């Protein structure tokens, strides 16, 4: 009978690295039996690169690669046999434990820069969080290979689990949640790096709870008290599953997976906001299944949110948004299945913000606008060097925001063909004509005349110059994708610049929208005209009736009323700073 060492040698002798004839790269390959394919991503073959074209190097790397392959196959066999496997909640729990450990190490060492991208700027050393560099495919892959996957592997070892096969549901869940926590950790490190020793609270994470594997280990020794529960690792189809087996996180995953009507998926930023709301719900309730959720569940959750104190205390706006987000998921489940009353938590968040007497956003005063647009960006076209500023977008987007009242994402995603000349007026179209564009609501779709003062600064000349460079997007330096709203980078740059220049926290980019609306109101422009111009639906009565019938040419008097002559803006644009 062969010894273990002899058996290993025999296996290695029979199995050898495979060389791809097209590239010359060597691989570890194994055929997947049809019974295991559903547990290994559905493919017929397991293949992993040895990352070398040298046959000797491939032979030296092959034993380790084969051992990893065997572990993956063993994991699939266990799943097939119904053995205990991790699920989506376990992925969240393991990521939270890893986050807590890393946070503790950072707090003890103070080495925040380990989680930051450090560079040099005109003012000295500068730092960015990892999320500011995720537009680059290479950097995303480096984050995955150098940080996320090793962290996942280490935490799986604590559960006696091997890394699941790539492209399987569990693998994708682990990668997603660990990546999210890694980016949150980097954002927190950035705030600490800039806080000069002041305390910065860490992001909310899932509280410590036993994993499916740990629960099974305890329950296996106590079969008499084993409770009815979902099978470990079992995916839930919310359309067919018993409501007693469906939890809010299951609804979140289904909602995020199937996305918004007319687009592939929600922006990552949106999904992360909903994930944060679900985490708060799981922390502050006993996380009842859909069959047990009622109005009282929402009322108790609202009171628990408002009762948080100290570092965990939430603003009324955050409480409201959390309730709205969870309510949206409940409405989604109701719409999909008909098993919950529609609007179960309707009006639960009413008056939260009004009762706080807090006005988080304020309008820009003339003095503040004068100070802002007196900066070198607008006086000499001295564009910032930060990548997220979007090159020429740093000059034009705030001006467009002031003169049109448009949202920052609406502006950053503009195409060359969104401009047109009609009856002697230049029009700006705000619509979705590309999969990388998105608008907040139906009222956001509009076409408006461009104010004369804005055109005098050279906007059309800039458009023509960018078009001559073969570009379809007005701001080619701004990242645009279906997964990330276009305005995120420029918004981050604008916020940092505003803080550095000493402006009030109550005035933000979105405040330009309110500033324009107020100016137009003071000039006697009717409500429905103002709302149509800035892309906001007025509430109630005849205003809505008139609003729906307004055409672009009806807004010409509104555009002619837009003026910020007190700024004395010079025309400083000559040619784009962006280059391919």
C-alpha positions as CSV (number, residue, x, y, z in Angstrom):
1,X,0.0,0.0,0.0
2,X,1.4,3.4,-0.9
3,X,2.4,5.9,1.7
4,X,0.9,9.5,1.6
5,X,4.2,10.8,0.2
6,X,4.3,8.1,-2.4
7,X,0.7,8.8,-3.4
8,X,1.4,12.6,-3.7
9,X,4.4,11.8,-5.9
10,X,2.3,9.5,-8.1
11,X,-0.4,12.1,-8.5
12,X,2.2,14.7,-9.5
13,X,3.7,12.3,-11.9
14,X,0.4,11.8,-13.6
15,X,-0.7,15.4,-13.6
16,X,1.5,18.0,-15.2
17,X,1.2,21.8,-16.0
18,X,-0.6,22.5,-19.3
19,X,0.8,25.0,-21.7
20,X,-1.6,27.3,-23.7
21,X,-0.4,27.0,-27.3
22,X,-1.6,30.6,-28.0
23,X,0.2,32.4,-25.2
24,X,2.8,30.0,-24.0
25,X,1.6,30.4,-20.4
26,X,1.3,27.3,-18.2
27,X,-1.9,26.4,-16.3
28,X,-3.2,23.9,-13.7
29,X,-6.2,22.3,-15.3
30,X,-8.7,19.7,-14.0
31,X,-12.0,18.5,-15.6
32,X,-15.1,19.1,-13.5
33,X,-17.5,16.2,-13.2
34,X,-21.0,17.2,-14.2
35,X,-22.3,16.5,-10.7
36,X,-20.0,19.2,-9.3
37,X,-20.5,21.8,-11.9
38,X,-23.4,23.6,-10.2
39,X,-21.2,24.1,-7.2
40,X,-18.2,25.4,-9.2
41,X,-19.6,28.1,-11.3
42,X,-21.2,25.9,-14.0
43,X,-18.1,25.4,-16.1
44,X,-16.7,22.0,-17.3
45,X,-13.1,22.8,-16.4
46,X,-11.1,24.2,-13.5
47,X,-8.2,26.3,-14.8
48,X,-5.7,28.5,-13.0
49,X,-2.7,30.3,-14.4
50,X,0.7,29.5,-13.0
51,X,1.8,32.9,-14.3
52,X,4.9,31.8,-16.0
53,X,6.1,30.7,-19.5
54,X,9.2,28.9,-18.1
55,X,8.6,25.1,-18.0
56,X,10.9,24.6,-15.0
57,X,9.2,27.4,-13.0
58,X,5.8,26.0,-13.9
59,X,6.8,22.6,-12.5
60,X,8.0,24.2,-9.3
61,X,4.7,26.1,-8.9
62,X,2.4,23.2,-9.9
63,X,2.3,21.2,-6.6
64,X,0.9,24.2,-4.7
65,X,-1.6,25.0,-7.5
66,X,-2.7,21.4,-7.6
67,X,-3.2,21.3,-3.8
68,X,-5.3,24.5,-4.0
69,X,-7.3,22.9,-6.8
70,X,-7.9,19.8,-4.8
71,X,-9.1,21.9,-1.9
72,X,-11.6,23.7,-4.2
73,X,-12.9,20.3,-5.5
74,X,-13.3,19.0,-1.9
75,X,-15.2,22.1,-1.0
76,X,-17.6,21.5,-3.9
77,X,-18.0,17.9,-3.0
78,X,-19.0,18.9,0.6
79,X,-21.5,21.4,-0.8
80,X,-23.0,18.7,-3.0
81,X,-23.3,16.4,0.0
82,X,-25.1,19.1,2.0
83,X,-22.3,19.8,4.4
84,X,-22.2,23.1,6.3
85,X,-21.3,26.0,4.0
86,X,-21.1,29.7,4.5
87,X,-23.8,32.1,3.2
88,X,-24.2,35.8,2.5
89,X,-24.7,36.7,6.1
90,X,-21.5,34.8,7.1
91,X,-19.6,36.8,4.4
92,X,-20.9,40.0,6.0
93,X,-19.9,38.8,9.5
94,X,-16.4,37.7,8.4
95,X,-15.8,41.0,6.7
96,X,-17.0,42.9,9.8
97,X,-14.6,40.9,12.0
98,X,-11.7,41.5,9.7
99,X,-12.6,45.3,9.6
100,X,-12.7,45.4,13.4
101,X,-9.3,43.8,13.7
102,X,-7.8,46.1,11.1
103,X,-9.4,49.1,12.8
104,X,-7.9,48.2,16.1
105,X,-4.4,47.8,14.6
106,X,-4.7,51.2,12.9
107,X,-5.8,52.8,16.1
108,X,-2.9,51.4,18.0
109,X,-0.3,52.2,15.4
110,X,-1.6,55.4,13.9
111,X,-0.2,54.4,10.6
112,X,-3.1,55.7,8.6
113,X,-1.0,56.1,5.4
114,X,-0.9,52.3,5.1
115,X,-4.5,52.6,3.8
116,X,-4.0,55.7,1.7
117,X,-2.6,56.8,-1.6
118,X,0.0,59.4,-0.7
119,X,1.3,62.0,-3.2
120,X,2.8,65.4,-3.4
121,X,0.9,68.5,-4.3
122,X,1.6,72.3,-4.3
123,X,0.7,72.5,-0.7
124,X,2.9,69.6,0.4
125,X,1.9,66.0,1.1
126,X,-1.5,64.9,-0.1
127,X,-3.6,61.8,0.5
128,X,-6.5,60.1,-1.3
129,X,-8.6,57.2,-0.1
130,X,-8.5,54.0,-2.2
131,X,-12.0,54.7,-3.5
132,X,-10.7,57.7,-5.4
133,X,-8.5,55.4,-7.5
134,X,-11.0,52.7,-8.3
135,X,-11.7,54.1,-11.8
136,X,-8.5,52.4,-13.0
137,X,-8.9,48.7,-13.9
138,X,-5.3,47.9,-13.0
139,X,-5.6,49.5,-9.5
140,X,-8.9,47.7,-8.9
141,X,-7.2,44.4,-9.8
142,X,-4.2,45.2,-7.5
143,X,-6.7,45.9,-4.6
144,X,-8.4,42.6,-5.2
145,X,-5.2,40.5,-5.5
146,X,-3.0,42.2,-2.9
147,X,-5.6,43.0,-0.2
148,X,-9.1,41.6,-0.6
149,X,-8.4,38.0,-1.6
150,X,-5.7,37.5,1.1
151,X,-8.0,38.9,3.7
152,X,-10.9,36.6,2.6
153,X,-8.6,33.6,2.6
154,X,-7.3,34.4,6.2
155,X,-10.9,34.8,7.5
156,X,-12.0,31.6,5.8
157,X,-9.3,29.7,7.5
158,X,-10.8,30.6,10.9
159,X,-13.9,28.7,9.7
160,X,-12.0,25.7,8.3
161,X,-13.1,26.7,4.8
162,X,-11.2,26.9,1.6
163,X,-11.6,29.7,-0.9
164,X,-14.7,29.1,-3.0
165,X,-14.3,28.9,-6.8
166,X,-14.3,32.2,-8.6
167,X,-17.6,33.3,-10.1
168,X,-19.6,31.2,-7.7
169,X,-22.2,33.1,-5.6
170,X,-20.3,32.8,-2.3
171,X,-17.0,34.0,-3.9
172,X,-18.7,37.0,-5.4
173,X,-20.4,37.8,-2.1
174,X,-17.1,37.6,-0.2
175,X,-15.2,39.7,-2.7
176,X,-18.0,42.4,-2.7
177,X,-18.4,42.7,1.0
178,X,-14.6,42.6,1.8
179,X,-14.0,45.2,-0.9
180,X,-16.7,47.5,0.5
181,X,-15.2,47.2,4.0
182,X,-11.7,47.8,2.7
183,X,-12.9,51.0,0.9
184,X,-14.7,52.1,4.1
185,X,-11.6,51.5,6.1
186,X,-9.6,53.6,3.7
187,X,-12.1,56.5,3.9
188,X,-12.0,56.3,7.7
189,X,-8.1,56.3,7.6
190,X,-8.2,59.4,5.4
191,X,-10.5,61.3,7.8
192,X,-8.1,60.3,10.7
193,X,-5.1,61.3,8.7
194,X,-6.6,64.8,8.2
195,X,-8.0,65.1,11.7
196,X,-4.8,66.1,13.4
197,X,-5.4,63.8,16.4
198,X,-9.1,64.6,16.8
199,X,-11.4,61.5,17.3
200,X,-13.0,60.2,14.2
201,X,-15.8,57.6,14.7
202,X,-15.5,54.4,12.6
203,X,-18.2,53.3,10.2
204,X,-21.0,51.2,11.5
205,X,-20.4,47.5,10.9
206,X,-22.4,44.3,11.6
207,X,-22.2,43.4,15.3
208,X,-20.4,40.2,16.3
209,X,-22.6,37.1,15.7
210,X,-21.8,33.4,15.2
211,X,-21.5,32.2,11.6
212,X,-23.4,29.3,10.1
213,X,-20.4,27.0,10.7
214,X,-20.1,28.1,14.3
215,X,-23.8,27.7,14.9
216,X,-23.7,24.3,13.3
217,X,-20.9,23.2,15.6
218,X,-22.9,24.1,18.7
219,X,-26.2,22.8,17.4
220,X,-24.6,19.5,16.3
221,X,-23.9,18.8,20.0
222,X,-27.5,19.8,21.0
223,X,-29.8,18.0,18.5
224,X,-32.7,18.3,20.9
225,X,-32.8,22.1,20.7
226,X,-32.0,22.5,17.0
227,X,-34.2,25.2,15.6
228,X,-35.8,25.3,12.2
229,X,-33.5,27.4,10.0
230,X,-32.4,27.9,6.5
231,X,-30.0,25.3,5.1
232,X,-26.4,26.6,5.2
233,X,-25.4,28.3,2.0
234,X,-28.9,28.0,0.4
235,X,-29.8,30.8,-2.0
236,X,-33.2,32.3,-1.5
237,X,-35.6,33.1,-4.4
238,X,-37.8,35.8,-2.8
239,X,-40.5,35.1,-5.4
240,X,-41.1,31.5,-4.3
241,X,-39.7,31.3,-0.8
242,X,-41.9,31.2,2.2
243,X,-41.9,34.7,3.8
244,X,-40.8,33.1,7.0
245,X,-37.5,32.3,5.3
246,X,-36.9,35.6,3.7
247,X,-35.0,38.4,5.5
248,X,-34.4,42.0,4.7
249,X,-30.9,41.3,3.4
250,X,-32.3,38.7,1.0
251,X,-34.6,41.5,-0.4
252,X,-31.6,43.9,-0.6
253,X,-29.6,41.4,-2.6
254,X,-32.5,40.7,-5.0
255,X,-33.2,44.5,-5.4
256,X,-29.5,45.2,-6.1
257,X,-29.2,42.2,-8.5
258,X,-32.2,43.1,-10.7
259,X,-31.5,46.8,-10.7
260,X,-33.5,49.8,-11.8
261,X,-35.9,49.5,-14.7
262,X,-34.1,50.4,-17.9
263,X,-30.5,50.0,-16.6
264,X,-28.2,47.1,-15.7
265,X,-27.8,47.9,-12.1
266,X,-27.9,50.6,-9.4
267,X,-24.8,52.8,-8.9
268,X,-22.4,51.3,-6.3
269,X,-22.8,54.4,-4.2
270,X,-26.6,53.8,-4.0
271,X,-26.2,50.1,-3.1
272,X,-23.8,51.0,-0.3
273,X,-26.2,53.5,1.2
274,X,-28.9,50.8,1.3
275,X,-26.5,48.3,2.7
276,X,-25.7,50.7,5.6
277,X,-29.4,51.1,6.3
278,X,-29.9,47.3,6.3
279,X,-26.9,46.9,8.7
280,X,-28.6,49.4,11.1
281,X,-31.8,47.5,10.8
282,X,-30.1,44.2,11.6
283,X,-28.3,45.7,14.6
284,X,-31.2,47.5,16.2
285,X,-34.0,44.8,15.6
286,X,-34.2,41.1,16.1
287,X,-34.1,40.9,12.2
288,X,-37.5,39.3,11.8
289,X,-38.4,37.6,8.5
290,X,-40.8,39.1,6.0
291,X,-43.7,37.2,7.6
292,X,-43.3,39.0,10.9
293,X,-42.7,42.6,9.7
294,X,-45.6,45.0,10.5
295,X,-46.1,48.7,11.2
296,X,-45.0,48.2,14.8
297,X,-41.6,46.9,13.6
298,X,-41.0,50.1,11.8
299,X,-42.1,52.3,14.8
300,X,-39.8,50.4,17.1
301,X,-36.9,50.7,14.6
302,X,-37.5,54.4,14.3
303,X,-37.4,54.9,18.1
304,X,-34.2,52.8,18.3
305,X,-32.5,54.9,15.7
306,X,-33.5,58.1,17.5
307,X,-32.3,56.7,20.8
308,X,-28.7,56.2,19.7
309,X,-26.3,58.3,21.7
310,X,-22.7,59.4,21.8
311,X,-20.5,58.3,18.8
312,X,-23.4,56.2,17.4
313,X,-25.9,59.1,17.4
314,X,-27.5,59.8,14.0
315,X,-28.7,63.0,12.5
316,X,-32.5,63.3,11.9
317,X,-31.7,63.3,8.1
318,X,-29.8,60.0,8.5
319,X,-32.6,58.5,10.5
320,X,-35.1,59.6,7.8
321,X,-33.0,58.2,5.0
322,X,-32.5,54.9,6.8
323,X,-36.3,54.5,7.3
324,X,-36.9,55.5,3.7
325,X,-34.3,53.0,2.4
326,X,-35.7,50.1,4.4
327,X,-39.2,51.1,3.4
328,X,-38.2,51.1,-0.2
329,X,-37.0,47.5,0.1
330,X,-40.2,46.4,1.8
331,X,-42.2,48.0,-1.0
332,X,-40.0,46.2,-3.5
333,X,-40.7,42.9,-1.8
334,X,-44.4,43.7,-1.8
335,X,-44.4,44.7,-5.4
336,X,-42.6,41.5,-6.4
337,X,-44.6,39.1,-4.3
338,X,-47.8,40.7,-3.1
339,X,-47.1,39.3,0.3
340,X,-46.7,42.6,2.3
341,X,-49.1,45.5,2.4
342,X,-48.1,48.2,0.0
343,X,-46.7,51.3,1.8
344,X,-46.4,49.4,5.1
345,X,-44.1,52.1,6.6
346,X,-45.7,55.0,4.7
347,X,-45.2,58.4,6.4
348,X,-43.1,56.8,9.2
349,X,-40.3,59.2,8.5
350,X,-42.5,62.3,8.3
351,X,-41.5,65.4,10.2
352,X,-38.2,64.0,11.3
353,X,-36.2,66.7,9.6
354,X,-38.7,69.5,10.1
355,X,-38.7,68.8,13.8
356,X,-34.9,69.1,14.1
357,X,-34.9,72.8,13.0
358,X,-31.7,72.0,11.2
359,X,-31.0,73.5,7.8
360,X,-28.1,71.4,6.5
361,X,-28.0,73.0,3.1
362,X,-28.0,76.8,2.7
363,X,-27.8,79.1,-0.3
364,X,-24.6,80.9,-1.3
365,X,-24.5,84.6,-0.5
366,X,-23.3,87.1,-3.0
367,X,-20.1,87.6,-0.9
368,X,-19.5,83.8,-0.9
369,X,-20.1,83.5,-4.6
370,X,-17.7,86.4,-5.3
371,X,-15.1,84.7,-3.1
372,X,-15.6,81.3,-4.8
373,X,-15.4,82.6,-8.3
374,X,-12.4,84.8,-7.5
375,X,-10.3,81.8,-7.1
376,X,-7.5,81.1,-9.7
377,X,-9.6,78.4,-11.4
378,X,-12.1,81.0,-12.6
379,X,-9.8,84.0,-12.9
380,X,-6.9,82.5,-14.8
381,X,-8.1,79.0,-15.8
382,X,-5.6,77.5,-13.4
383,X,-7.1,74.1,-13.2
384,X,-6.4,71.8,-10.2
385,X,-4.1,68.8,-10.8
386,X,-6.2,66.3,-8.7
387,X,-7.4,63.5,-10.9
388,X,-10.9,63.6,-9.6
389,X,-11.3,67.3,-10.5
390,X,-11.9,66.2,-14.1
391,X,-9.5,68.6,-15.8
392,X,-11.7,71.3,-17.6
393,X,-14.7,70.1,-15.6
394,X,-13.4,71.9,-12.5
395,X,-13.9,75.2,-14.3
396,X,-17.1,74.6,-16.2
397,X,-19.2,72.3,-14.0
398,X,-19.6,74.8,-11.0
399,X,-20.4,77.6,-13.5
400,X,-23.0,75.4,-15.2
401,X,-24.4,74.5,-11.8
402,X,-24.8,78.2,-10.9
403,X,-26.3,79.3,-14.2
404,X,-28.6,76.3,-14.9
405,X,-29.3,74.9,-11.4
406,X,-28.5,71.4,-12.7
407,X,-27.3,68.6,-10.5
408,X,-23.6,67.8,-10.5
409,X,-24.1,64.3,-12.0
410,X,-26.4,65.8,-14.7
411,X,-23.6,68.1,-15.7
412,X,-20.6,65.7,-15.5
413,X,-22.3,63.2,-17.8
414,X,-23.1,65.7,-20.6
415,X,-22.4,64.7,-24.2
416,X,-21.4,66.9,-27.1
417,X,-24.7,66.2,-28.8
418,X,-26.7,67.5,-25.7
419,X,-26.2,71.0,-27.2
420,X,-28.3,72.3,-30.1
421,X,-29.3,75.6,-31.6
422,X,-33.0,76.3,-32.1
423,X,-34.6,79.6,-33.2
424,X,-31.4,81.5,-32.4
425,X,-31.0,80.1,-28.9
426,X,-28.5,77.5,-27.7
427,X,-30.3,74.7,-25.9
428,X,-29.0,72.2,-23.4
429,X,-30.6,68.7,-23.2
430,X,-30.5,66.9,-19.9
431,X,-31.6,63.3,-20.8
432,X,-30.5,59.7,-20.8
433,X,-29.2,58.8,-24.3
434,X,-26.3,56.6,-23.1
435,X,-26.1,53.7,-20.7
436,X,-23.5,55.7,-18.6
437,X,-26.0,58.5,-18.0
438,X,-28.7,58.6,-15.3
439,X,-31.3,61.1,-14.1
440,X,-32.8,61.3,-10.6
441,X,-36.5,61.5,-11.6
442,X,-38.9,62.0,-14.5
443,X,-38.8,65.8,-13.9
444,X,-35.1,65.8,-14.5
445,X,-35.6,65.2,-18.2
446,X,-35.6,68.6,-19.8
447,X,-34.3,70.9,-22.5
448,X,-33.4,74.5,-21.4
449,X,-32.0,77.6,-23.1
450,X,-28.5,78.5,-22.0
451,X,-28.1,81.9,-20.2
452,X,-26.1,84.5,-22.2
453,X,-23.5,85.2,-19.5
454,X,-22.5,81.6,-19.5
455,X,-22.1,81.5,-23.3
456,X,-20.0,84.7,-23.1
457,X,-17.4,82.8,-21.1
458,X,-16.6,80.5,-24.0
459,X,-18.7,77.4,-23.3
460,X,-19.6,76.8,-27.0
461,X,-15.9,77.3,-28.0
462,X,-14.9,74.7,-25.4
463,X,-17.5,72.3,-26.7
464,X,-16.3,72.8,-30.3
465,X,-12.7,72.3,-29.2
466,X,-13.5,69.0,-27.4
467,X,-15.5,67.8,-30.4
468,X,-12.6,68.6,-32.7
469,X,-10.5,66.3,-30.5
470,X,-12.8,63.4,-31.5
471,X,-14.6,63.2,-28.1
472,X,-18.3,62.4,-27.6
473,X,-18.4,63.5,-23.9
474,X,-18.2,67.2,-22.9
475,X,-15.8,66.3,-20.0
476,X,-13.7,63.3,-21.2
477,X,-11.6,63.4,-18.0
478,X,-14.6,62.5,-15.8
479,X,-15.2,58.8,-15.3
480,X,-18.7,57.7,-16.3
481,X,-20.1,54.3,-16.0
482,X,-23.4,52.5,-15.2
483,X,-21.9,51.5,-11.8
484,X,-20.7,54.9,-10.6
485,X,-22.5,58.2,-11.0
486,X,-20.4,60.7,-13.1
487,X,-20.5,63.5,-10.5
488,X,-18.8,61.6,-7.7
489,X,-15.2,62.6,-8.4
490,X,-15.9,66.3,-9.2
491,X,-18.1,66.5,-6.1
492,X,-15.4,65.2,-3.9
493,X,-12.9,67.7,-5.3
494,X,-15.3,70.6,-4.9
495,X,-16.0,69.7,-1.3
496,X,-12.3,69.4,-0.4
497,X,-11.6,72.7,-2.2
498,X,-14.5,74.4,-0.4
499,X,-13.3,73.3,3.0
500,X,-9.8,74.3,2.3
501,X,-10.9,77.8,1.3
502,X,-12.9,78.2,4.5
503,X,-16.5,78.2,3.3
504,X,-19.4,77.3,5.6
505,X,-20.3,73.6,5.7
506,X,-23.9,74.5,5.0
507,X,-23.1,75.6,1.5
508,X,-22.4,72.7,-0.9
509,X,-22.5,72.3,-4.7
510,X,-26.2,71.4,-4.6
511,X,-26.7,74.8,-2.9
512,X,-26.0,76.5,-6.3
513,X,-29.4,75.0,-7.4
514,X,-31.3,76.7,-4.6
515,X,-29.3,79.9,-5.1
516,X,-30.5,80.1,-8.7
517,X,-34.1,79.2,-7.8
518,X,-34.2,82.0,-5.2
519,X,-32.7,84.6,-7.6
520,X,-35.4,83.7,-10.3
521,X,-38.2,83.9,-7.7
522,X,-37.0,87.4,-6.7
523,X,-37.2,88.4,-10.4
524,X,-40.8,87.2,-10.5
525,X,-40.3,84.0,-12.5
526,X,-43.4,81.7,-11.8
527,X,-42.9,78.6,-9.8
528,X,-43.7,76.2,-12.7
529,X,-41.1,77.9,-14.9
530,X,-38.4,77.8,-12.3
531,X,-39.1,74.1,-11.6
532,X,-39.0,73.2,-15.3
533,X,-35.7,75.1,-15.7
534,X,-33.9,73.4,-12.8
535,X,-35.6,70.0,-13.3
536,X,-37.8,69.8,-10.3
537,X,-41.5,68.9,-10.2
538,X,-43.7,71.5,-8.4
539,X,-46.3,70.1,-6.0
540,X,-50.0,70.3,-6.5
541,X,-52.8,71.9,-8.4
542,X,-52.6,74.0,-11.5
543,X,-48.8,74.4,-11.2
544,X,-48.3,70.7,-12.2
545,X,-50.8,71.0,-15.1
546,X,-48.9,74.0,-16.6
547,X,-45.6,72.4,-15.8
548,X,-46.3,69.3,-17.9
549,X,-47.2,71.4,-21.0
550,X,-44.1,73.7,-20.9
551,X,-41.7,73.5,-23.9
552,X,-38.1,74.6,-24.1
553,X,-38.9,77.8,-25.9
554,X,-41.3,78.8,-23.0
555,X,-38.2,78.9,-20.8
556,X,-36.4,81.6,-22.8
557,X,-37.6,84.4,-20.5
558,X,-36.4,82.4,-17.6
559,X,-32.9,81.9,-19.1
560,X,-32.8,85.6,-19.9
561,X,-33.5,86.4,-16.2
562,X,-30.4,84.5,-15.1
563,X,-27.6,86.9,-14.3
564,X,-24.7,87.0,-11.9
565,X,-23.2,90.2,-13.3
566,X,-21.8,91.1,-9.8
567,X,-19.2,88.3,-10.3
568,X,-17.5,90.2,-13.1
569,X,-16.3,86.9,-14.5
570,X,-13.6,87.4,-17.2
571,X,-13.3,85.1,-20.2
572,X,-10.2,83.2,-19.5
573,X,-10.8,80.0,-21.5
574,X,-8.6,79.7,-24.6
575,X,-8.3,75.9,-25.2
576,X,-8.8,72.6,-23.3
577,X,-6.3,71.6,-20.7
578,X,-7.4,68.0,-21.1
579,X,-5.5,65.8,-23.6
580,X,-6.0,62.3,-24.7
